[in-house]
Amino acid sequence: MPYSVKIAKGDAKKAVARKRRHIRVRKRVNGTAERPRLVVTRSNRHIVAQVVNDKLGHTLASASTLEAGLRSADGTKTDLSRQVGKLVGERAKAAGVDTVVFDRAGYKYHGRVAAVAEGAREAGLEF
């Protein structure tokens, strides 16, 4: 099925390309009760990670650099992303989730996005 994509200029072109990649990823990646989806959302300053059951439409656990504990933390954005991964992993384990499927949301699996995944693995989540 072809994707309908607007023709964009400049930075909007990147956003359209990322959205197209996200649609392509989401065709295959789906969260269930047994294996929810760990989705990463990234901006220039912050990163958000959520564990979502797509069948029910519920967020089981989440963590972000916008939280008070991580907002005041020192380190690079990649270091903070790893901490977000650990935090969401611990919260998911507390909610009874052991295995997740990773949704990179059209971003490259590199840098901050990969750091979230590594942090979640350190906390005990399996992919």
PyMOL commands that set and color helices and strands:
alter all, ss='L'
color gray80, all
select helices_A, chain A and resi 11-26+68-71+77-94+112-122
alter helices_A, ss='H'
color red, helices_A
select strands_A, chain A and resi 37-42+47-53+58-64+101-103
alter strands_A, ss='S'
color yellow, strands_A
deselect
rebuild
show_as cartoon
